Every structure is written in structure tokens, then in C-alpha cells.
Amino acid sequence: MTRDRSIEQLILLEDVILMIASLWLAHVVHQRIAGALPGLKPPVALREYAYLLLLFLPTWVVAAERIGIHLHRTLTGPRTETIRLVLKTQMWGAGAIAVILVGAQTALNRSLIGMFVGISTVLLLLAKVVQRRWVIRHLGASRALLIGDASPEMASEMQRLRGRRVERCTSSDPAELGRRLRAGPVDEVVLSPTLPAERINELIGACAEAGLPTFVPIDYSGHGDFDLPPPGVETVGQTHYVVYHRRRGHAAALLFKAILDRVLAGVLIVALSPLIGLIALLVRLTVGPHVLYIQRRCGLYGRPFSILKFRTMRLGADRELAQLEALNEMSGPVFKMSHDPRVTRLGRILRRASLDELPQLFNVLAGHMSLVGPRPLPLSETEGLHGGHRRRLAMRPGLTCIWQVSGRSNLTFDEWMTLDLQYIDSWTLALDFAILMRTIPALLTARGAR
């Protein structure tokens, strides 16, 4: 038995109904706003938008189904991935609307359509929260079946990074696998790299007959202890090749990201200026005249820059680091300590809410940092990065990243680096928006902050 397809189709139908309801709600909101703002174009009758739905909905449904926002594994997987897929689907829908408006040259209200896209996106994200809870309650979390002598690290990665409930099966007999698949739900099958090649082929065939995806890890044991770029597969004639190549973002998307970073940073600086001024005053009263802590850190491609933070430690704290290194709670070259005695009382409050990072908006405005990207490390800690971990320098550092919304200091150093490399290798604008949307609740709950 695999996923309950009827449940997934029902969820997709719910999403379609929600999109139609969003258009009606946008029309109602637009009418109210148009009545209060005389300069806004009067609303067109709702029936005029029936033609838009006739062309838009099929495109949106195809995109939603191909991207998989209704699938069991999406709903029960990492929340950041769910948000990213919803935003990606909405981008396809917005593109379809733009083509319709240009091609049809209709009199539809552009402002109403903008409201429709915004309202439908918010309602879809809220719906996914409810659907996730309902699916987990009624069907259970997505289940990954590990076959063979899989390492504890493989099981942990499937649980923490992919959001799967892991079940082990020590037998590699295809007949035994078939009996297990008939006995209960399985969503994915993961094969141990220690299995013989001929047995792996048989197990892949059994999973293909059941319609299940099969994960076969590549054994890196002979290639050193570092992370390689995610491989692709190319076929030349009759030969299949595993190709390792770092995925690069499109130049236009990276340019848009850079422009958007500076625009949003400027807007946030203006909007948050009273809060920034208040924090600066409190730090000045409690610590002294040195309100800002300025530290050299590694930026894009290892270029150093001066990062700005509100001071949260007493003066001279850097000179005390050597005495505390034995109490480091983070593996690797990074120093993390839950109850650092150098942190002031105000500093603990600022760190819990990440308010000490607000001056870094000026770093974003100057182009040293991005709103989303791997967190920049001090020069000394960056020198301790080896092998594939240095690939994190290939992206401009950011205020927040997947690490920030996935537990922060509760994660190990290797998990932190894995998430950073995952971000770099799968970067899209939609992923950035998804991380930004998850950053707000992460900050409010102070999850993993120290």
C-alpha cells in the first residue's frame, strides 16, 4: 500500500476551491477599498472574472500537481519545503495571469488581481498548516523504509532533514520487501550502499512495481570526509554517468535578489529606526559608549568585511575566549556556549529575539550581506573549514538561512554545514521567500537561540 491517492486528490480539490474563494474575497476587499479611495479604478463585475478562471485554473492545477503541493510527502515534510513549493506554484499562477492579461487585453482590475494573488497565497499557506495536521493525524507521517545495514546518520538525516518516520528492514530479500509493502504504508525506500549491486537492482525493480521512489546513497568512503555537490545523471549512448557540478543560480535571479535585498533593507531600516534607536540607547546605558560590536568576518568567496551587531557582551570579552574554549558546546571550529558568562543581562534578551543582529541591515544595504544566505563566520573560524564545507562561501552571507529556522544552536556543526550546502545547491528566489516567512515565527519563539 502506498500513499492514499484519494486523500491527495481531495486536498488538491480543496486548494482549487480555496483559489476560487480567494478571488471572491479579493473582489469584496477591492470593493471596500475602492469605495474609500476615489482614485482607485471601480471594480469590474465578478462575473467578468469567470473567463480568467477558465484559463487560469487549469494552468494553476497542472502546476500544483506537477510541483506536488497536495502530496502526502510534501505536507508531512520540512515546512520550509512546503512553503517553497506553494510559492513556486503561485509564481506559475501569476505568470499565467500575466499572459492572459497581455493576450486578452481585458478591462480587469490589475489591483484586484494583485490582491487575489496575495490573498490566495496567504490562505494556501494557512491551509497547508491545517492539512498537515489532519494528514499526520489520519495517515501518520511519511514513512521511509531503510533496507540493509543503514548507518544511524542515514536514519537521522531522513528524520531531521526530510521529515520522515524511519522504519528499518534488515532483510534485503525482494520477496520480503514485497510482503512488507503489502502489510502497511510506505512512502519511500532507502537502500544501504553496502548491499550487492545485483540485489540493489532487484530491490529497485520491486519498488518500481509498487510505484515507490527508491533512494540509493552514493558511498563516499573512498573520497575523503567532505561534502560533494549533489550529483546529476546524464546518459551518453548506452552509458549512464553520475555528474558532479555545483548548481549556479540564474544571473537574472541573482541580480533581482541583490536589488530586492537593498530595497527591503532600506525599508526595514526606516520602519525599525525607532526600535534600533531604543536598543542603541539601552546598550549605551548598560555597557558604555561602545554600542556596536564590529568584527571581521568572511563574505562572498572569502572576502572579509566588517559585520555590525549591537554589543551583547561586556567590554574585553574577546580576550576571555581562550579561557572558555574548553567549554565549547559546538563541534568543529565554531564556538557556541549556552550560558556564556561574558553576555550581559540585556545582551541575553537581545540574543533571544535576535535583535542584536538589526545593525546588519546596514551590511545588507552596503552589499556585504544578503537577507537570506549562510551565516558569516569570523575569519578564524572560517580558516577551520575544510573540504566541501568551504563551498558555503560561494553564496553571499545572510541575516537568516535554513539553519536559523531549523533549530539554530540546537543543531550540530555537521548538520549546520549540511543545511548551508543544501541551501546553496537548491537556491531559488522561492526558497528565499520561504525561509523569510519561516524566520518570523522562529524569532518569536526564540527556537534554538543562545
C-alpha positions in Angstrom: 0.0 0.0 0.0 1.4 3.5 -1.0 0.0 6.9 -0.3 -3.7 7.3 -0.2 -4.2 8.9 -3.6 -7.8 9.8 -2.9 -6.8 11.9 0.1 -4.2 13.7 -2.0 -6.8 14.4 -4.8 -9.2 15.7 -2.1 -6.6 18.1 -0.8 -5.9 19.3 -4.4 -9.6 19.9 -4.8 -9.7 21.9 -1.5 -6.9 24.0 -2.9 -8.8 24.7 -6.1 -11.9 25.7 -4.1 -9.7 27.9 -2.0 -8.4 29.7 -5.1 -11.9 30.4 -6.3 -12.9 31.6 -2.8 -9.8 33.9 -2.8 -11.0 35.6 -6.0 -14.4 36.3 -4.4 -12.7 37.6 -1.2 -10.4 39.8 -3.2 -13.4 41.2 -5.1 -15.1 42.0 -1.8 -12.0 43.7 -0.3 -11.4 45.6 -3.5 -15.0 47.0 -3.5 -14.5 48.2 0.1 -11.1 49.8 -0.7 -12.4 51.4 -4.0 -15.3 52.9 -2.0 -12.8 54.5 0.4 -10.2 55.6 -2.2 -11.9 57.6 -5.1 -8.8 57.4 -7.2 -8.9 53.6 -7.4 -10.4 52.1 -10.6 -14.0 51.0 -9.9 -14.4 47.2 -9.6 -15.5 45.1 -12.6 -18.4 42.8 -12.0 -17.4 39.5 -10.5 -18.9 37.5 -13.5 -16.3 39.2 -15.8 -13.6 37.2 -14.0 -15.2 33.8 -14.9 -13.2 33.9 -18.2 -10.0 34.5 -16.2 -10.7 31.4 -14.1 -11.4 29.3 -17.1 -7.9 29.9 -18.4 -6.1 30.4 -15.1 -7.4 27.4 -13.1 -6.2 24.6 -15.5 -2.7 26.2 -15.6 -2.6 26.5 -11.8 -3.9 23.0 -11.3 -1.3 21.5 -13.6 1.5 23.5 -11.9 0.2 22.5 -8.4 0.0 18.8 -9.4 3.5 18.8 -11.1 5.1 20.6 -8.1 3.2 18.5 -5.6 1.7 20.9 -3.0 -1.0 18.3 -2.3 1.2 15.3 -1.8 1.5 13.4 1.4 5.3 13.7 1.5 5.1 17.5 0.9 2.6 18.1 3.7 4.4 16.0 6.2 7.9 17.0 5.1 10.0 20.1 6.2 7.9 23.2 6.5 10.4 25.3 4.5 10.0 23.0 1.6 6.2 23.2 1.8 6.3 27.0 1.8 8.8 27.0 -1.1 6.5 24.7 -3.2 3.4 26.8 -2.5 5.3 30.0 -3.6 6.6 28.3 -6.7 3.1 27.2 -7.6 1.8 30.7 -7.1 4.6 32.2 -9.2 3.4 29.9 -12.1 -0.2 31.0 -11.5 0.9 34.7 -11.5 2.7 34.2 -14.7 -0.3 32.6 -16.3 -2.4 35.6 -15.3 0.1 38.0 -16.8 0.0 36.2 -20.1 -3.8 36.2 -20.0 -4.0 39.9 -19.3 -1.5 40.8 -22.0 -3.0 38.5 -24.6 -6.7 39.2 -23.9 -6.3 42.9 -23.3 -9.3 42.8 -20.9 -10.6 45.5 -18.6 -9.9 43.5 -15.5 -8.6 45.4 -12.4 -4.9 44.9 -12.0 -5.1 45.9 -8.4 -7.8 43.3 -7.7 -5.7 40.6 -9.4 -2.8 41.6 -7.2 -5.0 41.3 -4.1 -6.2 37.9 -5.4 -2.6 36.6 -5.7 -1.7 37.9 -2.2 -4.8 36.6 -0.5 -4.7 33.2 -2.2 -1.0 32.8 -1.2 -1.8 33.5 2.5 -4.8 31.3 2.5 -2.9 28.5 0.8 -0.1 28.6 3.4 -2.7 28.6 6.2 -4.5 25.7 4.6 -1.2 23.7 4.4 -0.8 24.1 8.2 -4.3 22.6 8.8 -3.9 19.9 6.1 -0.5 18.9 7.5 -2.0 18.3 11.0 -5.0 16.5 9.5 -2.9 14.2 7.3 -0.5 13.4 10.1 -3.4 12.6 12.4 -5.2 10.4 9.9 -2.4 8.9 7.8 0.6 9.3 10.0 3.9 11.0 9.0 5.5 9.9 5.7 7.3 6.6 6.2 10.8 5.8 4.9 11.8 2.1 4.9 15.6 1.6 5.3 16.8 -1.7 3.9 20.1 -3.2 4.8 22.8 -2.1 7.2 22.0 1.6 7.0 24.0 3.8 9.3 22.5 5.8 12.1 23.5 9.0 10.2 21.3 8.0 7.3 18.3 7.4 9.5 18.9 10.7 11.3 19.1 12.6 8.0 15.9 11.1 6.8 14.2 12.1 10.0 15.5 15.6 10.7 16.3 16.9 7.2 13.5 15.2 5.2 10.8 14.9 7.9 10.3 11.1 7.5 9.3 8.4 10.0 12.0 5.8 9.6 11.5 2.1 9.8 14.3 -0.4 9.4 14.2 -3.7 7.5 17.3 -5.8 7.9 16.3 -8.3 5.2 17.3 -7.4 1.6 15.1 -10.2 0.0 12.9 -8.6 -2.7 10.1 -11.1 -1.7 10.3 -10.0 1.9 10.2 -6.3 0.7 7.0 -7.1 -1.3 5.4 -8.6 1.8 6.3 -5.6 3.9 4.8 -3.2 1.3 1.6 -5.1 1.3 1.5 -5.1 5.1 1.3 -1.3 5.6 2.0 2.1 4.1 5.5 3.0 2.9 6.3 6.3 1.0 9.9 5.9 0.2 12.5 3.1 0.3 16.2 3.8 1.1 18.8 1.2 0.3 22.1 0.8 2.1 25.2 1.4 -0.1 26.7 -1.8 1.4 24.2 -4.1 -0.5 25.5 -6.0 -3.5 24.8 -4.3 -6.9 22.7 -7.1 -8.2 20.5 -7.1 -5.1 20.1 -3.3 -5.3 18.8 -3.7 -8.9 16.3 -6.3 -7.7 15.0 -4.1 -4.9 14.7 -1.1 -7.2 12.6 -3.2 -9.6 10.4 -4.3 -6.7 9.9 -0.7 -5.6 9.2 0.4 -9.2 6.4 -2.2 -9.5 4.9 -0.7 -6.3 5.2 2.8 -7.6 7.6 3.9 -4.9 10.7 6.1 -5.2 13.9 4.4 -4.2 16.9 6.2 -2.7 20.3 4.7 -3.3 23.1 6.7 -1.5 26.5 7.0 -3.1 29.3 5.7 -0.9 31.8 8.5 -0.4 34.0 6.4 1.9 36.8 6.4 -0.7 36.6 10.1 -1.5 37.5 11.7 1.8 35.4 13.1 4.6 33.8 16.1 2.8 30.6 17.0 1.1 30.4 16.8 -2.7 27.9 18.8 -4.8 24.7 16.9 -5.4 25.1 14.6 -8.4 23.1 14.6 -11.6 22.7 11.8 -14.0 23.5 12.0 -17.8 23.3 9.3 -20.4 25.7 9.2 -23.3 24.8 6.4 -25.7 24.3 3.3 -23.5 26.4 4.5 -20.6 24.9 6.3 -17.5 27.1 8.8 -15.8 26.9 10.4 -12.3 27.9 14.1 -12.8 29.1 16.3 -10.0 28.7 20.0 -10.7 27.8 22.9 -8.4 24.5 24.3 -9.4 24.6 28.0 -10.1 21.6 30.4 -9.9 20.5 32.3 -13.0 22.2 35.6 -13.4 18.9 37.5 -13.7 17.5 35.9 -10.5 20.7 36.7 -8.6 20.5 40.3 -9.8 16.9 40.5 -8.7 17.9 39.1 -5.3 20.6 41.7 -4.9 18.3 44.6 -5.8 15.5 43.3 -3.6 17.9 42.9 -0.7 18.9 46.5 -0.8 15.3 47.8 -1.2 14.0 45.7 1.7 16.9 46.6 3.9 16.3 50.3 3.3 12.6 49.9 4.0 13.3 47.9 7.2 15.9 50.4 8.4 13.4 53.2 8.1 10.5 51.2 9.6 12.6 49.9 12.5 14.5 53.1 13.2 12.7 53.8 16.5 13.4 50.3 17.8 17.1 50.5 16.6 17.4 53.8 18.4 15.9 52.5 21.6 18.2 49.5 21.6 21.2 51.6 21.0 20.2 53.9 24.0 19.8 50.8 26.3 23.1 49.4 25.3 24.8 52.8 25.8 23.3 53.0 29.3 24.2 49.4 30.3 27.5 48.7 28.6 29.0 52.1 27.8 29.9 54.2 24.7 30.8 51.2 22.5 27.3 50.4 21.4 28.2 48.5 18.2 30.3 45.4 18.2 32.3 45.3 14.9 34.0 42.1 13.9 35.8 41.0 10.7 34.0 38.1 9.0 34.2 36.2 5.7 31.8 37.2 3.0 31.3 36.1 -0.6 34.2 33.9 -1.8 36.0 34.5 1.5 36.4 38.3 1.1 36.5 39.8 4.6 34.1 42.6 5.7 33.2 44.3 9.0 29.9 42.9 10.4 27.8 45.1 12.7 26.0 43.9 15.8 24.7 45.5 19.0 27.1 44.8 21.8 25.8 41.9 23.9 29.0 41.1 25.9 31.0 43.1 28.3 34.0 45.0 27.1 37.1 42.9 26.5 35.1 39.7 26.0 37.2 38.7 23.1 40.3 38.4 25.3 38.4 35.9 27.6 37.6 33.5 24.8 40.7 31.4 25.2 39.7 30.6 28.8 36.3 29.3 27.8 37.3 27.2 24.7 37.2 24.0 26.8 33.5 24.6 27.5 32.6 24.9 23.8 29.4 23.0 23.1 29.7 23.0 19.3 31.8 20.6 17.4 34.1 21.9 14.6 35.8 25.2 14.5 32.8 27.2 15.7 32.5 28.4 19.4 29.0 28.1 20.9 28.1 28.2 24.6 24.6 28.1 26.2 25.4 30.2 29.2 28.3 32.4 28.2 29.3 34.4 31.3 30.5 37.3 29.1 27.0 38.0 27.9 25.2 40.9 29.7 21.6 40.7 31.1 20.4 43.0 28.3 22.5 41.0 25.8 20.7 37.8 26.6 17.3 39.4 25.9 18.6 40.8 22.6 20.1 37.5 21.6 16.9 35.5 22.4 15.0 37.8 20.0 17.9 38.2 17.5 17.6 42.0 18.0 21.4 42.3 18.2 21.5 41.5 14.5 19.5 44.5 13.4 22.5 46.7 12.5 23.4 44.1 9.9 20.6 45.6 7.8 23.3 48.3 7.0 25.6 45.4 5.9 22.8 44.3 3.5 22.3 47.8 2.3 26.1 48.1 1.6 26.1 44.8 -0.3 28.3 42.9 2.1 25.4 40.6 3.1 22.0 39.4 1.8 18.7 39.0 3.7 19.0 35.2 3.2 22.2 33.2 3.0 24.7 31.2 5.1 25.6 33.0 8.3 29.0 34.6 8.1 31.7 33.2 10.3 34.6 35.0 11.9 37.9 34.8 10.0 39.5 32.5 12.5 36.5 30.0 12.3 36.4 30.2 8.5 40.0 29.1 8.4 38.9 25.9 10.2 36.5 24.9 7.4 37.9 22.1 5.2 36.8 20.3 2.1 33.3 20.8 0.9 32.3 22.9 3.8 34.1 25.8 2.2 31.5 25.7 -0.6 29.3 27.8 1.8 31.5 30.8 0.8 30.1 30.6 -2.8 26.9 32.4 -1.7 26.7 35.9 -0.2 26.2 35.5 3.6 22.8 36.4 5.0 20.9 37.6 8.1 18.9 34.3 8.1 19.1 30.9 6.5 17.7 27.3 6.8 19.9 26.9 9.8 18.2 29.8 11.6 14.7 28.2 11.1 15.7 24.6 11.8 16.9 24.8 15.4 19.9 27.1 15.2 22.2 26.3 18.1 20.4 23.0 18.8 21.9 21.5 15.6 25.4 20.0 15.4 28.1 21.6 13.3 27.8 18.9 10.6 24.0 19.4 10.4 24.6 23.2 10.2 27.0 22.8 7.3 24.7 20.3 5.6 21.8 22.7 5.7 24.0 25.5 4.3 25.2 23.4 1.4 21.6 22.2 0.8 20.6 25.9 0.5 23.4 26.7 -1.9 22.8 23.7 -4.1 19.0 24.2 -4.3 18.8 28.0 -4.2 15.8 29.7 -5.8 14.0 33.0 -5.1 11.1 30.9 -3.9 13.3 29.2 -1.3 14.5 32.7 -0.1 10.9 33.8 0.4 10.0 30.5 2.2 12.9 31.0 4.6 11.9 34.6 5.3 8.4 33.5 6.0 9.6 30.9 8.5 12.1 33.3 10.1 9.4 35.3 11.8 7.8 32.5 13.9 11.4 31.2 14.6 12.3 34.6 16.0 9.0 34.9 18.0 9.5 31.5 19.6 13.3 32.1 20.0 13.8 28.4 18.9 17.4 27.4 19.4 18.6 30.9 20.2 21.5 31.4 22.6 
